[in-house]
Amino acid sequence: MIMFIGGEKYTSSHPERIDVINPATGALIESVSSAVPDDVEKAIESCAFAFESWSQKSYAERGAVLSQISAALKEKKCLEKLAATLTKEQGKPLTEARREIQGVIGVIDYFTGLSSSFHTDFFENKSNQSYSFTTKAPFGVCAAVLPWNMPALILSWQMIPALLTGNTCLVKPSSICPLTVLELAAVFHEAGLPAGVFNVVTGSGDKIGKQLAASPKIQKISFTGSVSAGRNLHAEAAKFNKRVTLELGGSDAMIVCDDADVGSCAAKAVSARFFNAGQACISPKRIFVFESIFDDFIQSVSEEVSKIKIGDGFFENGAGGFAMGPLSSAEGQKQMIEFVESAKSEGSKILIGGKVPDFNKTPLENGFFFEPTVITNVPPSSRLLKEEVFGPIMVINPVKNLDEAIAAANNSDFGLGASIWTNNLNRAKRGAEELKAGIVWVNQHAKVLPELPFGGVKESGFGRENGYETLNDYLETKTVIFKF
């Protein structure tokens, strides 16, 4: 597949290609172009040209175009095709892939609902007989650098508010999962989005990121990915005073108090942790359970994990009843192996899993699978608690009380999400107030809605996606003062 620029498929003059691999089998799916600076500049120029007319449309007119896109995505044939592509290149089961595309629709529908209600401020100062008001204008060309774990959904978080407010978008998908984003670009265009408003370039994140940061035509960059890559991009963008939103992952804590429903809590923890093979920034990676219910919780978790069957996402509803696909890359699988070996050397207990499954000489034996794994009694200094474990490993440690639990939860460089499970209002209030995270859930985890701001603190980044307030992140405010 090739890039998408100016409403058309675009082939780079550069011969280098990037292979896209099916993570369930290790087989080649397709290859995409590796953009060179001239390709990226062409995409930027296309966005800049389209901005002149797109920005002049009213909110209602832009919202109407987005509504047409939503309608196109809701068509069963389109949704199923996108979901199948996502499963093929990323590995998640079809049910999860469909849910992700439906999530894109939900984001579009939420923001189009705001297209007739956007407001600015008006002030009257009678002391000097002046009137003041604010106006909001789109920045221009915005860039989005996407991750591979949820490429379609995070595309919508970064792109839809930008489009609604009159900006145009240049998107750089992950080289692991570029195909779904390229297909979405075509759907958006066919549904009525003008040529050049949404362009896609594929290739090296490091090289393209530097070019986006240096380009005077790029006004803002939204990035979702690793801490190291985010820091590098931020440093480059800072040289040009460029606006940046960073979502750099998390190591979410989950606190289970002794008054929680152990069985229900364990089931929900397993569901949230092993969703997308554990490759979700807001999954509960560090679970702290009160000592008095620790054994019961471990038993319930073990029962729930034993129900998980892993395999190719396309066969999730077949005889095997698969519920978890592979990791998205060989590197991800390697990291899980290293985490488990590190845990063993530290004296942690591998309660469940901890190895690559044996598919007995079937095509899946070349896939990037790893067993759902539960590890307990992990020391505070462990990599499993200090780093983001982006895969199907659940860490569960006992704590004496809420004070110890909150201290352990906050003992992390990350601060994206956290949850507390309790029926005690005072405990819930303490969790909400004292947990250092951008999102705190009570008696649930990993629930994200388009109307609620999403983002973290500390090493998890800065800025917010979703929610009404994110619209201001794509608009320049001007104050106008009248006096006669």
N, C-alpha and C positions, 0 to 999 in steps of 0.2 A: 504494500500500500504506500501511497505517496502523500506528501504534505497537502494542506488545504489553504490556499491563499487567494484572496480576491474572489471568493465564490466559486473557485475552480480547483480541481486537483492539480497539484504542482509537483513536477519532478526536478530534483536538484541536478545541476550539471556535474556535481561531485559524485564520483562512482561509489564511494564508500556506503555500505549499507549496515543496518543494525538488525540482527536476527531477533525475532520474537519467538519465544519458546513456550510450548505447552507444559506447564509445571507438573501436570499429572503423569506425563509420559516422557518428558525430556525431548520431545520431537519438535522440529522446526514447524512453525505455523506459517510465518510470512517474514519478509524483511521490509524495513522502511528506510527512507532516505536519511542520511546523516547531514544535517544542514551545515553549510559554510556561511561565513559572514554575509556574503551577498544575498543568500536566501533569506536570512533573518532581516536584513535591511529591506528587502522587497516586501516582506510581511509587515514590517513597521510602517513603511510608506503607504501600503494598502490600507492599514488601520487609520493612519493619519488623514488620508484622503476621504475615507468613509465617515470619519468623525464630523466633517464639515456639514454634512446633511443629516446624519443621525442625531447629532446634538441639537438640531433645530426643531426636531419633532417634539410634540408635547408629551408629557408623561402618559397621558391616555393613549396616544398613538403608539408609543413604544410598548406600553402595556398590552395593547391589542395584538401586536406582533408576537410578544411573548406568549399570549394566550393561544395563538395559532400553533406555536411550537409545542405547548403543553398538549393541545388536542392531537397533534401528530404523534407525540410520544405515547399517548394513551391508546392508540390503535394497536390491537393485539399483535399484528404481524411485525410492526416496528419494535414494540417492546420486547417481544420474544427474540428478535434478531439481535438487538443490543445486548440482552441478557446472555444469549448464547456466546456472543463474542467475548463478553466480560468473563464468563466461566472458562472459556477456552484459553484466554491469555493470562488470567489472574489466578484461576484455580478454585474460586469459591463455588459452592453448590448453586445450582440454578435458582433455588428458592431465595438464597441470599442475593444473587445477581438481580433477579426480578425486583426484589425489595429495594435494591440500590437505585434502579431506574425509576421505580415508583417514588423514591425519595427525591430524585431530581424533579419529577412532576410536582411533588409537594412544595418544593422550594419555589418553583416558578409560580405556582398558584398563589402562594403566600405573598410574594412580592408584587404580582400583578394586582392583587387586592389592595395594595397600597398606592397604586398608580393614580388614583383620583383624590388622595387624601394628604398628599405631601404639603407641608406648610412652612412658612418662614415667620420671622418675628417682626412686630411693629411696635414702636415706642413713641410716646408723646411727651415732650418736655415743655410744660407750660411756663416755666421760669424764664426760659430764653426763647419761647415761641418757636420751637423747632420740632420737626417730625423726623423720625428715623425708622429705617427698616433694613432688613437683611435680604440679600438675594443669594441664591445657590447656583453655581455653574459647574458642569462636569469638568474634570481635569483634562481629558483628552484620551490618549492611548494608555491603557492599563495592561500590565502583563501578569500572567498567572503561571507559576511553576508548580506542577502537580506531582503528588506521590503516586505510588503504584497500588496501594492497598485498597483505596476506594476512589478510583480516578473519576468516575462519573459524578458521584455525589459531591465530592470536594470541588470539582469543576463548577458545579451549580452554585455552591456557596460563594465562590470567588467571582464568578462571572455574572450571575443574574442581577445582583444589585448594581454592579458596574454598568450593565447594559440599560437597566431601567433608568438610571440617572443620566444617561446620555453619553457615556464613555464607549469606546470601542476596545476590543480585547484581543491580545495576542497570547496564545496558550502554548506552553511547552510541556507536553506530557512526559511521564517517565518512559524511559526506553524499554522498561520491562513490560509496560501495559499501555502502548500508544493507540492500539487499534480501536477501542471503544470511543475514545475521544475523537479520532478522525471520523468515525461513523456519525457521532453526534454533530460534528461540524456540518456534515452534509445534510443531516436531518434539519438542523436549524435553518440552513440556507433554503432548502426546498420548501420549508414551512413559511418562508416570507422574510427572514432576516436578510437585509441588504448585503450585497457583496462587500467584503472588506471589514465588516463590523466584527466578525469572529474569524480569526486566522489561526492556523495550527502549524507549528514547525517542530520537527523531530530531530533529536541529536544529543550531543554532549551537554549535560546540565551545567557543567563548570564553564565551558566556553560560551554557551548561549547566555547563561546567567550574567557573565561579565559584560557581554555586549548589551544586554538589556539594561544593566545598571548604568552603563556609560552613555547610552543613547539619550540625547536631549529631547527626543520625541516621546520617550516613555516617562510618564508622570508618576506612576505607582506600580509597585511589584508586590504581589501576594505570593507567599511561599509556604508550602507545607512539606516537611521532610525532616531530615536529621539535624541535630544541634550543630554539628560541625559545618554542614553545608549551609545552614541558615546563617551562621556567624560569618562565613565567607561572603555570602551574598549581601548581608547587611553592611559589611565593611566596604564592599565595592560601591554599594548604593549611597553610603554616607559620603563618599568622595564628591558626589554630585547633589547632595541634599535631597535625595529622592525618597519619597514616602514608601514605607515598607510595612507590611503586615506579616508576622511570622507565627506559624503554628508548628512547633518543633517536637511534638510528641509528648509522652507522659509515662509515668510509672504509677498509675492510680492506686491509691490505698482504699481498702474496704474494711470498715470496722464492724464486727458482729458482736453486739452486746448480749448479755445473758438472758435478756427478756425477749429476744427475737425468736421468731418461728424458725427453728433450726432447719427443718426439712425444706420449707419453702425458700429460705435464704440460700441454702446450699444449691438448690436447683437453679435459682436465678444467677448465682455466682458462676456456676459451671456454664450456663448458657451465654453469659456476658463474656466470660474469659475465653472460651473456645470458639466463639463466633469468628468467622473469617480466619480460622486456624490460628487464633490468637493475635492476628495482625491488625489490631485496632488500637489507636492511640489512647482511647478512653476505656479500654477493657481493664477490669480489676486485676492488677498484676501482683499486688502485695496485700494479702488478707490477714488481718489481725483479729483473733477470736478470743473472747474471754475464756480463761482456763476452765471454768466450771462447765462449759459446754463444748470444750475443744474436741474431746473424743467423739461426742455425738455428731458434731459438725463434720469431722473427718470421715466418719462412717457414711453419712449422708452424701458427702461429696464423692466418695469412692463408688457408691451405688449409682450416682448420676453419671460419672465419667465412664463407668463400665457399659453404659448404654450407647456411648458414642461409637459410631462406625465410620471409618475413614476410607476414602476412595475418590475416584473420578467424579467431579461434580455433576456430570451429565447422567450418572446412574443413581442419583440420590433417591429417586422414587422407585427404584427397581427392587429386586428381591433382597439386595443387600441393605437397603434402607440407610444409605450413607448420609451422614450429617456433617462431616468435616472434610474439606478438601486438602490439597497439599499446600505447603509454603510456596510463595510465588517465585522463588529462585533457589538455585543450588547454594548460594551464599547464605540465604536464610536458614536452610537446613544445616549447614556447617556451623552456624552460630549456635543453634540449639544443642548440637552435639557438644560444643565447647562449654556451654553453660552447664550442662549436666556433668561433664567431667570436672569442672570447677567446683560444683556443689559436692561431688563425692570427695574431692580432696579436702574440703572444709569440714567434712563430717556430717553434712546434711543428710536427711533420710529421703531416698527416692521411694515414695509411697506407691506411685503408679507410673507406668510408662518409662520414659527416659531413653528411648532408642528409636532407630529407624525401623519401621515395620517390614516384615518379610512378605513380599507379594508373590513369592514362589514362581519366579521366571515368567510372570505375565508382563504385559507392556507397562504396568504401573511400577515395576521394579526400578525403572529408570526415572521415576518421578521424584519430586522433592518433598516427600512425606516425612512426618515425624509424629510419633505417638502423643496423644494428649497425656500430659505429665503433671503429676502433683508432687511437690517437694515440701517437706516440713523441717522444722527446727533449723532454720537458716540463720547463721550469725549476722549481726548488724553490719559487719564490714564486707559482707559477700557482694560479689558482682550482681547477683540476682536481685539484691535490694538497692544497689547503687546505680545500676544501668537500666535502660529500657529494654526489657525482654520482649522482643517483637515476634512472638511465636507461641505455640501451645504449651506453655509452662506456667503452672499456677503455684505460687508460693504461699503457704499458710503457716503462720506462727502464733503461738499462744501469748496472751497478755493478761496481766493481773486485773487491770481495771481501766476505766476510761482515760485517766490521766496518762497511763503508760501507752495506751492505744493511740491517742492523739499525738503524743511525742514521737512515737515510732512512725506514724503516718507522715508527719511533717519533716522527718529526718530524710529528706530527699532533695536533690537539686531540681527535681521536676515539680510542677504544680498545675497540671491540667485539670484533672477531676479527682473527686474523692466521694466516698459514700459512708453513711452510718446507718446501721440497721438496728432499730429499737422501737419499742412502743411507749417509751418514756419521753414526754415532751421536753423536759429539761435537758436530757441527754441529746436529743435531736437539736435543740437550740445551741448547745455547746459545740456540737459538730459543725453546724452551719456557720457559727461565728469563728471558731478556732482552727478549723482545717484550712491550710494554706493552699488553696486551689481556685482556679477560675470558675469551676462548677462544683457544687456540693449537692449530692442527691441524698434523700432520706427514704430508706426502704425501697430503693431501686438503684440501678446503675446503668450507665451508658445510654440513657434515654435522651435523645437530642431532637429538638423540635425547631423548625425553621423560624419560628417567631421569637426564639430565645437566643440571646447572645452566646457565642461559643468562642472560647479562647482560654489561655492559661496565664500563669505568672511564673516567676523565676526562669529556669531554663526552658520552660515550655513555650516561651515566646511572649509576644505582646500584640495588641490589637484584637479585634473581635470580628467574627463572621456571624451572619444571620441576625435576625432581629431588626427592628425598625432603626435602631441607632447606627447600624452598619452603613446605611445609606449616606450618612454624613461623612463616612470615610472615603467616599468617592466623589465628594463635592467640595468645591472651594467656596468659602463664605465671604461675601462682600458686604460691608456696612455702608449704607447710604444715608446721609444726613441732609435734610432740607430745612432751610430757614428763609422766610420772606419778610 
